[in-house]
Amino acid sequence: ANGLWEVTLKGIKEITLRKYREGAHDFSEGENFIGIFDEGLNIVLTATADTEVKPFRQVTIEEAREDGFKNRRDMMRGMRNFYPDLNWDSTAAVIRFEIPEIEGNPTIQANEHF
């Protein structure tokens, strides 16, 4: 989504909510995957937990806030920008991730010029 690569790069955002698509959002803890950002960047991310699949009505306010929303209603409004047919019974994918490291060094990070 637009504007999210910066908070991801800085390690501030470590969760994303998606309308679940089988085969597209099924990550296992420790699995690397590509995060595709609207700004034109693709970043390798590592799942920090297995993807949690549940109806949007079961997404917690904490999960919504971690993903940058004010509350669950704000989450639904924001998600409908990407998924117009979304409703509380739609299936959510809760994906937790981090920037992977090699020998203790992040594979990508902001420096003083960022």
Steps between C-alpha positions, in 0.01 A plus 500: 500500500608854436726657763569180691851415383658766723346374826578144390862590427534666841351194673200698629245298302526123549148389414275520198136413462378367168185348357608138501577327172597135524852445375583872506503563876592162650833570670668289767714642778853549369394500134636776277264675261495812286319809626382703200460873565312755291805727500671257263704302751502128567653403835579152630317448830501209744179374661530516881192280548279276291236699312189520714180454299169613652190707420555876512250512788764318710786740421579670829524872557867441591565336162320783320705760689828314435417525130453876528124529542328697779248227574318209333252726317791703358662169398192400299480841331869487409490139384201571274727733298676182387216251531167676421293187573653448846264433790533379859454138385781523241808297588800694627866404481701637791862497385779582746847568363843656545792607284728193484858510621821340376761446772315747724476775239166607350484427128367853447498798734479878499822696541572864587407612145149354520 
